[in-house]
Amino acid sequence: MPSALRGMAGRSGHITRRLFYVTLHLMNPDTIKSLIQQRLPDALVEVLGEDGTHFEALIVSPAFVGLSLIKQHQMVYDALGDRMREEIHALSLRTLTPEQAQQLRHPAAH
């Protein structure tokens, strides 16, 4: 038996194998939507993403009124917490106030 394998041999001289299983908890759009709505309960949230790591989200919330785009995105990232570092590889955000969303729906009205 090669010397590199001797340490892995059991009492019978057979090489013992140890298997390690890693469970990946892939994120899904519904979970992301739920997490955002927990932090922003008055928000309208749509999340798309089919591969478990790359997502697009549209969030419309009155909580965004008066905030910079950076602050709006920080609110969403805060809602997702550590999942942004561990489970979500990429998240494309579009945040809007209700007035901004209304203007997009009916541009001639404003």
N, C-alpha and C positions, 0 to 999 in steps of 0.2 A: 504494500500500500504506500503511495507517495506520502512523504513526510507532511506535506501541507494538509493532507486529509486525515491524518492520525488523530488530531484533536477533535475531529467531528465523529470519530468512531465510537460506538457504544461498547458495552461490555462484550457483546457477541462479535465485535469486530466489524459489524455492518455500519455503514455511514448513515447517520441519522439526518433526516431532513426536517427543517423547520420552515413552515410556510407562514408568511406574514401577509395579512390581508389589510388593504387600505380601503376604507369606505369613503367614497367621494359623495358629498351631499351637493348635488347640482342645484343651483337656484333655478326657479322658474318664474315666469311673469306674474302669476297670481300671488306668489309669496312677496315679491317686490312691491306689487300694488298694495297688498295688505299692510306691509311695514310702513309704507309712505302714508297710507290713510290713517294708521294709528297715530302718527305724529301730526298729520294735517287732516283731521276728520272732515273738514268742509271742502276738501279738494276733490276735483274730478281728475281721475288718474287713468291713463291708458299705458300699458307696458307691452312691448313686443320683444320677442327673442326666442329662438328655437333651439339654440345649441347649449343652453345652460350656463353660458358665461358671458355672452355679448347681448346687450339689451338696449332698447330705445324706450324712453319714457316721455310722455307729455303730461304735465301737471298744471292744472288751472286752479288757483287758490286765491281767495281774498287776503290770505296771510302774506302774500307777496306784494301787496300794495305799498308803495313807498320804499321798497327795498331795491338795492342794486341787483343786477343779474348774479353777481358773485354771492351775495347774501342769500338769494333765492336758492341757488344751487347748494350752498352750504347747509341750508335747512333740509334739503332732500338727502344729502350725504349723511347728515346727523341722524336722520330717520333710519338709514340703512346701517349705521354704525360700523362695526368690525367686518361686516359682510362685504363692504367695499374693498377691503384689503385681502380678504380670505376667499370669498366665494364668487364675487362678481369681477370678472376680468375687465370688462368695458361697459360703460353706461353712458349713452348719449342722452343728454337732458334737454328738454325744451320746457321752460317754465313761463307761465303767463298769468297775469291778473285776469279776473273775469272781464274787465273792460277791454283788455287787449284781445282776448279770445273773441269777444263780440265784434270787435273791429275786423278781425280776420274773416269772420263768418259773413259780415255785411259791410264791406268796405265803403259802399256809397252812402251809408247812413251816417258816417262820421266824417 
